[in-house]
């Protein structure tokens, strides 16, 4: 959908006379960053923030007119659904076990979904490696993994200290 998003923001920028001042990708990046945190873009404080503050409601309105959502809206709407009964109650018991791989790459909004889905049963398993947190540019919060024990005091942590994918035999074969 990124191309569609860019086209929407291009039309909006042209409509409000800002097409020469700011790139649609800059606007989308700022909107994406805010949604990754589960919030609206910040109130205006600088030139790009002013543009984002003007574009954001128009962007959301256009998505609504097209009966569309962007990727982050899927997550945010899930959080909203988990706030509403009876859907929240049904969803909280529907998933008896929640497993998240690459947990170090979750953002705050995704973390909220995981927390809500696992809160009833407490059956949450996450797999991650804080040394492999590579998606900060996508809003990932490695702190989600680093604070897991704090947020889940009864959790059992199993550390895999040995790398089974890069053993000497595997590396010798790969290099051959």
MIZA-769309 format. One record per atom (N, C-alpha, C, O): residue number from 1; residue in one letter; atom name; x, y, z. Coordinates in steps of 0.02 Angstrom, whole numbers. Atoms other than C-alpha are relative to their C-alpha. Example, Ala and Ser with C-alpha at 12.3 -4.5 7.8 and 13.67 -1.06 7.14 Angstrom:
BEGIN
(1 A N (45 -59 0));
(1 A CA (615 -225 390));
(1 A C (45 60 0));
(1 A O (97 59 33));
(2 S N (-42 -59 -3));
(2 S CA (684 -53 357));
(2 S C (-39 55 37));
(2 S O (-14 110 45));
***
This chain:
BEGIN
(1 X N (41 -60 0));
(1 X CA (0 0 0));
(1 X C (43 63 0));
(1 X O (16 117 -9));
(2 X N (-41 -60 -6));
(2 X CA (149 117 16));
(2 X C (-9 47 -59));
(2 X O (-14 108 -50));
(3 X N (11 -43 58));
(3 X CA (127 180 -162));
(3 X C (-66 38 5));
(3 X O (-70 97 -12));
(4 X N (65 -32 -9));
(4 X CA (-56 214 -126));
(4 X C (3 54 53));
(4 X O (-26 108 46));
(5 X N (-7 -50 -53));
(5 X CA (-10 304 35));
(5 X C (36 62 -27));
(5 X O (15 118 -13));
(6 X N (-37 -57 27));
(6 X CA (116 413 -57));
(6 X C (-45 41 -45));
(6 X O (-45 103 -42));
(7 X N (46 -36 45));
(7 X CA (-14 457 -189));
(7 X C (-51 40 39));
(7 X O (-66 97 21));
(8 X N (48 -36 -42));
(8 X CA (-140 504 -55));
(8 X C (32 63 29));
(8 X O (3 117 25));
(9 X N (-33 -57 -32));
(9 X CA (-16 616 35));
(9 X C (21 52 -52));
(9 X O (19 112 -39));
(10 X N (-17 -47 54));
(10 X CA (43 693 -130));
(10 X C (-61 43 -16));
(10 X O (-55 104 -22));
(11 X N (62 -38 15));
(11 X CA (-138 742 -169));
(11 X C (-17 49 56));
(11 X O (-36 106 44));
(12 X N (15 -44 -57));
(12 X CA (-162 812 6));
(12 X C (48 59 1));
(12 X O (26 116 9));
(13 X N (-50 -54 -1));
(13 X CA (0 912 0));
(13 X C (-14 51 -55));
(13 X O (-9 111 -44));
(14 X N (17 -45 55));
(14 X CA (-49 983 -169));
(14 X C (-62 41 17));
(14 X O (-65 101 4));
(15 X N (62 -34 -17));
(15 X CA (-222 1025 -105));
(15 X C (8 55 52));
(15 X O (-30 103 53));
(16 X N (-10 -52 -51));
(16 X CA (-154 1125 42));
(16 X C (61 44 -15));
(16 X O (82 85 26));
(17 X N (-54 -44 22));
(17 X CA (-11 1203 -56));
(17 X C (68 -14 31));
(17 X O (109 32 35));
(18 X N (-65 16 -31));
(18 X CA (134 1113 28));
(18 X C (42 -49 -41));
(18 X O (92 -74 -17));
(19 X N (-34 52 39));
(19 X CA (189 999 -114));
(19 X C (74 17 -14));
(19 X O (114 -28 -25));
(20 X N (-70 -19 12));
(20 X CA (351 1099 -138));
(20 X C (40 3 65));
(20 X O (102 4 63));
(21 X N (-35 -9 -64));
(21 X CA (393 1113 48));
(21 X C (22 -64 33));
(21 X O (72 -65 69));
(22 X N (-14 62 -38));
(22 X CA (392 933 107));
(22 X C (-16 -61 -43));
(22 X O (-64 -61 -82));
(23 X N (10 62 37));
(23 X CA (406 759 36));
(23 X C (-56 -42 31));
(23 X O (-62 -45 92));
(24 X N (51 45 -27));
(24 X CA (259 639 53));
(24 X C (30 -55 44));
(24 X O (0 -75 93));
(25 X N (-33 53 -39));
(25 X CA (380 508 117));
(25 X C (20 24 70));
(25 X O (19 -14 118));
(26 X N (-17 -28 -65));
(26 X CA (436 624 257));
(26 X C (-63 1 44));
(26 X O (-61 -17 102));
(27 X N (64 -2 -36));
(27 X CA (255 650 308));
(27 X C (-20 -70 23));
(27 X O (-37 -81 81));
(28 X N (20 69 -17));
(28 X CA (218 463 301));
(28 X C (46 -29 53));
(28 X O (24 -68 95));
(29 X N (-47 25 -50));
(29 X CA (374 426 401));
(29 X C (-18 25 70));
(29 X O (-17 -13 118));
(30 X N (19 -29 -65));
(30 X CA (319 544 540));
(30 X C (-66 -30 25));
(30 X O (-73 -44 84));
(31 X N (63 31 -19));
(31 X CA (142 472 538));
(31 X C (13 -71 24));
(31 X O (-14 -93 75));
(32 X N (-16 69 -17));
(32 X CA (212 296 542));
(32 X C (33 -4 68));
(32 X O (15 -47 109));
(33 X N (-36 -1 -65));
(33 X CA (328 337 688));
(33 X C (-49 10 58));
(33 X O (-45 -24 109));
(34 X N (48 -13 -53));
(34 X CA (184 406 790));
(34 X C (-46 -61 10));
(34 X O (-59 -81 67));
(35 X N (45 57 -6));
(35 X CA (69 260 752));
(35 X C (35 -60 30));
(35 X O (4 -100 66));
(36 X N (-39 55 -31));
(36 X CA (208 137 799));
(36 X C (0 6 76));
(36 X O (4 -44 111));
(37 X N (2 -11 -73));
(37 X CA (201 216 972));
(37 X C (-72 -3 26));
(37 X O (-84 1 86));
(38 X N (69 4 -20));
(38 X CA (12 202 972));
(38 X C (-31 68 12));
(38 X O (-79 74 50));
(39 X N (26 -67 -11));
(39 X CA (-18 389 963));
(39 X C (-8 37 -66));
(39 X O (16 15 -118));
(40 X N (4 -44 58));
(40 X CA (-65 526 842));
(40 X C (65 38 -6));
(40 X O (103 44 43));
(41 X N (-60 -41 7));
(41 X CA (75 630 769));
(41 X C (-2 58 50));
(41 X O (-55 82 69));
(42 X N (-3 -52 -51));
(42 X CA (135 763 891));
(42 X C (-31 66 -24));
(42 X O (-36 78 -84));
(43 X N (25 -66 18));
(43 X CA (60 935 897));
(43 X C (57 40 -30));
(43 X O (115 28 -13));
(44 X N (-53 -34 37));
(44 X CA (155 1056 786));
(44 X C (49 39 44));
(44 X O (30 77 88));
(45 X N (-53 -38 -33));
(45 X CA (321 1122 848));
(45 X C (51 26 -50));
(45 X O (87 74 -35));
(46 X N (-47 -21 51));
(46 X CA (423 1138 689));
(46 X C (-32 -4 -69));
(46 X O (-91 -18 -75));
(47 X N (28 -3 68));
(47 X CA (403 1151 501));
(47 X C (-30 -66 -22));
(47 X O (-86 -67 -48));
(48 X N (28 64 20));
(48 X CA (380 966 468));
(48 X C (-59 -19 44));
(48 X O (-109 -47 21));
(49 X N (55 16 -45));
(49 X CA (271 947 623));
(49 X C (-63 39 -20));
(49 X O (-119 13 -15));
(50 X N (58 -39 23));
(50 X CA (159 1087 558));
(50 X C (-33 -34 -59));
(50 X O (-94 -40 -63));
(51 X N (26 33 59));
(51 X CA (141 997 393));
(51 X C (-34 -66 19));
(51 X O (-88 -82 -6));
(52 X N (29 64 -22));
(52 X CA (110 829 478));
(52 X C (-66 12 35));
(52 X O (-115 -24 23));
(53 X N (62 -16 -36));
(53 X CA (-21 907 592));
(53 X C (-56 19 -48));
(53 X O (-114 4 -35));
(54 X N (51 -17 49));
(54 X CA (-111 975 440));
(54 X C (-20 -59 -43));
(54 X O (-79 -67 -60));
(55 X N (13 56 46));
(55 X CA (-95 819 333));
(55 X C (-34 -59 35));
(55 X O (-77 -91 6));
(56 X N (23 61 -34));
(56 X CA (-132 685 464));
(56 X C (-76 -8 0));
(56 X O (-100 -61 -20));
(57 X N (73 12 0));
(57 X CA (-320 715 486));
(57 X C (-28 -8 -71));
(57 X O (-77 -45 -80));
(58 X N (23 7 69));
(58 X CA (-342 733 298));
(58 X C (18 -69 -27));
(58 X O (-21 -100 -64));
(59 X N (-22 67 20));
(59 X CA (-244 572 270));
(59 X C (-46 -52 29));
(59 X O (-69 -97 -6));
(60 X N (44 48 -33));
(60 X CA (-349 477 397));
(60 X C (-70 4 -31));
(60 X O (-103 -48 -40));
(61 X N (66 -8 30));
(61 X CA (-509 549 321));
(61 X C (-2 -32 -69));
(61 X O (-52 -64 -87));
(62 X N (-2 30 67));
(62 X CA (-455 494 146));
(62 X C (1 -76 5));
(62 X O (-33 -110 -33));
(63 X N (1 73 -11));
(63 X CA (-417 319 209));
(63 X C (-71 -23 16));
(63 X O (-94 -74 -10));
(64 X N (68 18 -19));
(64 X CA (-590 314 287));
(64 X C (-47 2 -61));
(64 X O (-88 -43 -70));
(65 X N (42 -5 61));
(65 X CA (-672 373 124));
(65 X C (12 -59 -47));
(65 X O (-34 -82 -81));
(66 X N (-17 57 44));
(66 X CA (-581 233 32));
(66 X C (-11 -67 35));
(66 X O (4 -120 7));
(67 X N (10 60 -40));
(67 X CA (-629 109 167));
(67 X C (65 -41 4));
(67 X O (66 -101 -6));
(68 X N (-67 30 -2));
(68 X CA (-444 75 188));
(68 X C (34 15 67));
(68 X O (13 61 103));
(69 X N (-42 -13 -58));
(69 X CA (-316 66 327));
(69 X C (72 -10 -21));
(69 X O (86 -47 -69));
(70 X N (-70 15 12));
(70 X CA (-128 73 329));
(70 X C (20 -55 49));
(70 X O (-19 -74 92));
(71 X N (-22 56 -42));
(71 X CA (-25 -62 413));
(71 X C (-9 15 74));
(71 X O (-34 -26 112));
(72 X N (4 -17 -71));
(72 X CA (-16 29 579));
(72 X C (-72 5 24));
(72 X O (-86 -10 82));
(73 X N (70 -3 -20));
(73 X CA (-203 57 580));
(73 X C (-27 -70 17));
(73 X O (-71 -77 59));
(74 X N (21 69 -17));
(74 X CA (-225 -133 581));
(74 X C (16 -15 73));
(74 X O (-25 -44 108));
(75 X N (-20 11 -70));
(75 X CA (-130 -138 745));
(75 X C (-41 44 47));
(75 X O (-67 20 97));
(76 X N (36 -46 -44));
(76 X CA (-214 16 818));
(76 X C (-74 -18 5));
(76 X O (-104 -11 58));
(77 X N (70 21 -3));
(77 X CA (-387 -47 772));
(77 X C (-8 -63 42));
(77 X O (-60 -74 74));
(78 X N (1 59 -43));
(78 X CA (-346 -211 856));
(78 X C (0 20 73));
(78 X O (-36 -8 114));
(79 X N (-1 -25 -69));
(79 X CA (-302 -117 1015));
(79 X C (-68 29 18));
(79 X O (-93 17 73));
(80 X N (66 -29 -12));
(80 X CA (-465 -21 1000));
(80 X C (-52 -55 11));
(80 X O (-94 -50 56));
(81 X N (47 56 -7));
(81 X CA (-560 -184 979));
(81 X C (10 -34 68));
(81 X O (-39 -56 99));
(82 X N (-14 31 -65));
(82 X CA (-473 -253 1134));
(82 X C (-22 44 59));
(82 X O (-20 22 116));
(83 X N (27 -45 -51));
(83 X CA (-543 -104 1230));
(83 X C (-77 -5 5));
(83 X O (-107 21 51));
(84 X N (73 1 4));
(84 X CA (-723 -145 1183));
(84 X C (-28 -70 16));
(84 X O (-9 -120 -14));
(85 X N (36 62 -14));
(85 X CA (-833 -277 1260));
(85 X C (-60 -3 -47));
(85 X O (-86 50 -65));
(86 X N (-21 67 -20));
(86 X CA (-895 -404 1213));
(86 X C (59 -27 -40));
(86 X O (86 -80 -24));
(87 X N (-54 25 43));
(87 X CA (-762 -421 1077));
(87 X C (64 -13 40));
(87 X O (97 -64 29));
(88 X N (-61 8 -39));
(88 X CA (-620 -398 1201));
(88 X C (-1 -64 40));
(88 X O (49 -101 41));
(89 X N (6 61 -39));
(89 X CA (-682 -538 1312));
(89 X C (7 -62 -43));
(89 X O (39 -111 -23));
(90 X N (-5 58 46));
(90 X CA (-700 -656 1165));
(90 X C (72 -10 -23));
(90 X O (97 -66 -23));
(91 X N (-69 5 25));
(91 X CA (-527 -617 1098));
(91 X C (50 -21 54));
(91 X O (96 -59 41));
(92 X N (-47 17 -54));
(92 X CA (-441 -631 1267));
(92 X C (-1 -74 17));
(92 X O (49 -101 40));
(93 X N (2 72 -15));
(93 X CA (-501 -811 1288));
(93 X C (8 -43 -62));
(93 X O (19 -103 -57));
(94 X N (-7 37 63));
(94 X CA (-492 -861 1105));
(94 X C (71 -26 -8));
(94 X O (81 -82 -32));
(95 X N (-70 18 9));
(95 X CA (-302 -866 1107));
(95 X C (27 -24 68));
(95 X O (46 16 110));
(96 X N (-23 28 -64));
(96 X CA (-251 -984 1247));
(96 X C (75 8 9));
(96 X O (100 13 65));
(97 X N (-72 -8 -2));
(97 X CA (-68 -967 1202));
(97 X C (20 52 -52));
(97 X O (-5 51 -108));
(98 X N (-25 -51 46));
(98 X CA (21 -819 1123));
(98 X C (76 -10 -6));
(98 X O (111 -11 44));
(99 X N (-72 9 13));
(99 X CA (192 -845 1042));
(99 X C (21 55 -48));
(99 X O (-9 64 -101));
(100 X N (-26 -53 43));
(100 X CA (292 -701 969));
(100 X C (74 -13 -13));
(100 X O (114 -16 34));
(101 X N (-70 8 19));
(101 X CA (453 -731 874));
(101 X C (28 69 -19));
(101 X O (-10 113 -38));
(102 X N (-34 -63 15));
(102 X CA (580 -591 846));
(102 X C (-29 57 42));
(102 X O (-41 112 17));
(103 X N (32 -47 -45));
(103 X CA (507 -501 996));
(103 X C (38 67 6));
(103 X O (8 118 20));
(104 X N (-39 -62 -4));
(104 X CA (649 -374 995));
(104 X C (-20 49 -55));
(104 X O (-3 108 -51));
(105 X N (19 -43 55));
(105 X CA (574 -305 834));
(105 X C (-72 25 5));
(105 X O (-98 54 -42));
(106 X N (68 -25 -8));
(106 X CA (402 -265 905));
(106 X C (3 74 19));
(106 X O (49 97 52));
(107 X N (6 -70 -21));
(107 X CA (348 -84 923));
(107 X C (-48 4 59));
(107 X O (-76 -46 80));
(108 X N (42 -8 -60));
(108 X CA (248 -12 1067));
(108 X C (-73 -21 -12));
(108 X O (-104 -51 31));
(109 X N (69 19 15));
(109 X CA (80 -36 981));
(109 X C (-7 -76 -5));
(109 X O (-56 -104 21));
(110 X N (2 72 4));
(110 X CA (118 -217 940));
(110 X C (7 -32 69));
(110 X O (-26 -82 84));
(111 X N (-9 25 -68));
(111 X CA (177 -245 1118));
(111 X C (-66 4 38));
(111 X O (-82 -41 77));
(112 X N (66 -8 -33));
(112 X CA (9 -179 1179));
(112 X C (-48 -56 -21));
(112 X O (-83 -83 22));
(113 X N (44 54 23));
(113 X CA (-84 -306 1071));
(113 X C (20 -66 33));
(113 X O (-23 -103 57));
(114 X N (-24 62 -31));
(114 X CA (25 -448 1136));
(114 X C (-20 -3 74));
(114 X O (-45 -54 98));
(115 X N (18 -2 -71));
(115 X CA (-2 -393 1317));
(115 X C (-74 -14 10));
(115 X O (-93 -53 54));
(116 X N (72 7 -8));
(116 X CA (-189 -383 1295));
(116 X C (-24 -71 -16));
(116 X O (-67 -98 18));
(117 X N (21 68 19));
(117 X CA (-205 -551 1207));
(117 X C (21 -52 52));
(117 X O (-12 -104 58));
(118 X N (-25 49 -48));
(118 X CA (-106 -640 1343));
(118 X C (-21 15 71));
(118 X O (-6 -25 116));
(119 X N (13 -18 -69));
(119 X CA (-174 -552 1496));
(119 X C (-47 -47 37));
(119 X O (-40 -56 97));
(120 X N (47 44 -34));
(120 X CA (-314 -675 1533));
(120 X C (33 -66 19));
(120 X O (26 -89 76));
(121 X N (-29 66 -14));
(121 X CA (-216 -838 1520));
(121 X C (71 5 28));
(121 X O (92 -39 65));
(122 X N (-70 -6 -21));
(122 X CA (-40 -774 1553));
(122 X C (47 -45 -39));
(122 X O (106 -49 -23));
(123 X N (-41 47 40));
(123 X CA (21 -900 1424));
(123 X C (32 38 -57));
(123 X O (7 39 -113));
(124 X N (-36 -41 49));
(124 X CA (145 -791 1333));
(124 X C (71 -26 -7));
(124 X O (108 -31 43));
(125 X N (-68 21 14));
(125 X CA (304 -853 1251));
(125 X C (28 48 -52));
(125 X O (-3 60 -104));
(126 X N (-33 -44 48));
(126 X CA (422 -733 1166));
(126 X C (70 -27 -14));
(126 X O (102 -56 30));
(127 X N (-67 20 21));
(127 X CA (581 -770 1071));
(127 X C (33 61 -29));
(127 X O (4 96 -71));
(128 X N (-33 -59 27));
(128 X CA (707 -636 1038));
(128 X C (73 3 20));
(128 X O (96 -34 64));
(129 X N (-71 -10 -13));
(129 X CA (885 -578 1039));
(129 X C (13 75 -5));
(129 X O (10 104 -59));
(130 X N (-10 -72 0));
(130 X CA (922 -400 1091));
(130 X C (60 21 -42));
(130 X O (65 79 -62));
(131 X N (-57 -17 44));
(131 X CA (1085 -408 992));
(131 X C (-21 2 -73));
(131 X O (17 25 -116));
(132 X N (23 0 69));
(132 X CA (981 -430 834));
(132 X C (-56 49 -12));
(132 X O (-93 42 -61));
(133 X N (52 -51 9));
(133 X CA (866 -281 855));
(133 X C (20 44 -59));
(133 X O (64 87 -53));
(134 X N (-20 -35 61));
(134 X CA (874 -213 678));
(134 X C (-54 45 -29));
(134 X O (-42 78 -80));
(135 X N (55 -37 31));
(135 X CA (707 -128 649));
(135 X C (-18 64 37));
(135 X O (-76 84 39));
(136 X N (15 -64 -34));
(136 X CA (724 33 749));
(136 X C (-29 49 -50));
(136 X O (-72 90 -32));
(137 X N (27 -44 51));
(137 X CA (689 123 586));
(137 X C (-74 -13 -12));
(137 X O (-108 30 -40));
(138 X N (70 18 8));
(138 X CA (520 34 586));
(138 X C (-38 8 65));
(138 X O (-95 -14 72));
(139 X N (33 -12 -64));
(139 X CA (481 86 763));
(139 X C (9 -54 52));
(139 X O (-21 -51 105));
(140 X N (-11 54 -48));
(140 X CA (544 -71 848));
(140 X C (29 28 64));
(140 X O (69 74 64));
(141 X N (-24 -19 -67));
(141 X CA (576 -54 1034));
(141 X C (34 -60 32));
(141 X O (0 -102 63));
(142 X N (-34 56 -31));
(142 X CA (710 -176 1090));
(142 X C (-12 -3 76));
(142 X O (-5 -56 106));
(143 X N (16 -1 -72));
(143 X CA (663 -123 1268));
(143 X C (-58 -46 15));
(143 X O (-64 -70 72));
(144 X N (55 48 -11));
(144 X CA (507 -231 1246));
(144 X C (29 -67 23));
(144 X O (1 -99 68));
(145 X N (-33 63 -19));
(145 X CA (623 -382 1257));
(145 X C (39 9 65));
(145 X O (37 -33 110));
(146 X N (-42 -11 -59));
(146 X CA (741 -307 1385));
(146 X C (-40 6 64));
(146 X O (-16 -12 118));
(147 X N (42 -9 -59));
(147 X CA (597 -267 1504));
(147 X C (-51 -56 10));
(147 X O (-95 -51 52));
(148 X N (49 53 -4));
(148 X CA (504 -429 1479));
(148 X C (-5 -30 70));
(148 X O (-60 -39 96));
(149 X N (2 28 -67));
(149 X CA (553 -501 1648));
(149 X C (-31 48 50));
(149 X O (-67 26 95));
(150 X N (30 -50 -44));
(150 X CA (504 -339 1734));
(150 X C (-76 1 -9));
(150 X O (-114 5 39));
(151 X N (71 -4 16));
(151 X CA (335 -337 1646));
(151 X C (-36 -66 15));
(151 X O (-98 -67 22));
(152 X N (28 67 -13));
(152 X CA (308 -524 1678));
(152 X C (42 -33 54));
(152 X O (84 -76 39));
(153 X N (-43 23 -55));
(153 X CA (383 -560 1849));
(153 X C (4 -76 8));
(153 X O (54 -101 32));
(154 X N (-1 72 -9));
(154 X CA (337 -745 1848));
(154 X C (29 -37 -60));
(154 X O (29 -99 -62));
(155 X N (-24 32 62));
(155 X CA (414 -777 1677));
(155 X C (63 -40 12));
(155 X O (106 -23 53));
(156 X N (-60 40 -1));
(156 X CA (542 -911 1654));
(156 X C (40 17 -63));
(156 X O (14 13 -118));
(157 X N (-43 -20 56));
(157 X CA (687 -855 1545));
(157 X C (48 -57 -15));
(157 X O (82 -83 29));
(158 X N (-46 52 22));
(158 X CA (782 -983 1445));
(158 X C (47 33 -51));
(158 X O (26 55 -104));
(159 X N (-50 -30 45));
(159 X CA (942 -918 1367));
(159 X C (33 -54 -41));
(159 X O (58 -104 -14));
(160 X N (-34 46 45));
(160 X CA (1010 -1008 1217));
(160 X C (68 31 -15));
(160 X O (74 77 -55));
(161 X N (-67 -29 5));
(161 X CA (1195 -973 1230));
(161 X C (41 -29 -58));
(161 X O (92 0 -77));
(162 X N (-38 31 54));
(162 X CA (1253 -1089 1091));
(162 X C (-35 12 -66));
(162 X O (-96 5 -71));
(163 X N (27 -11 67));
(163 X CA (1230 -1048 907));
(163 X C (3 -66 -38));
(163 X O (57 -91 -53));
(164 X N (3 64 35));
(164 X CA (1172 -1205 819));
(164 X C (-1 9 -76));
(164 X O (7 -39 -113));
(165 X N (3 -12 72));
(165 X CA (1158 -1123 648));
(165 X C (68 10 -30));
(165 X O (77 1 -90));
(166 X N (-66 -16 27));
(166 X CA (1341 -1077 631));
(166 X C (54 -43 32));
(166 X O (106 -18 51));
(167 X N (-51 44 -27));
(167 X CA (1434 -1228 694));
(167 X C (57 -6 -50));
(167 X O (49 14 -108));
(168 X N (-58 6 43));
(168 X CA (1605 -1266 623));
(168 X C (-17 -40 -63));
(168 X O (5 -21 -118));
(169 X N (18 42 58));
(169 X CA (1533 -1402 509));
(169 X C (-43 40 -49));
(169 X O (-32 37 -109));
(170 X N (44 -40 43));
(170 X CA (1396 -1287 442));
(170 X C (40 54 -36));
(170 X O (31 65 -95));
(171 X N (-40 -52 31));
(171 X CA (1520 -1147 411));
(171 X C (48 -28 -53));
(171 X O (57 2 -106));
(172 X N (-45 32 49));
(172 X CA (1643 -1264 324));
(172 X C (-38 -18 -64));
(172 X O (-13 -5 -119));
(173 X N (41 17 59));
(173 X CA (1505 -1326 208));
(173 X C (-19 63 -38));
(173 X O (-15 64 -100));
(174 X N (21 -63 32));
(174 X CA (1444 -1150 173));
(174 X C (58 32 -37));
(174 X O (49 57 -92));
(175 X N (-58 -30 32));
(175 X CA (1618 -1088 134));
(175 X C (25 -41 -59));
(175 X O (57 -14 -104));
(176 X N (-22 43 55));
(176 X CA (1652 -1237 20));
(176 X C (-43 15 -62));
(176 X O (-32 -16 -114));
***
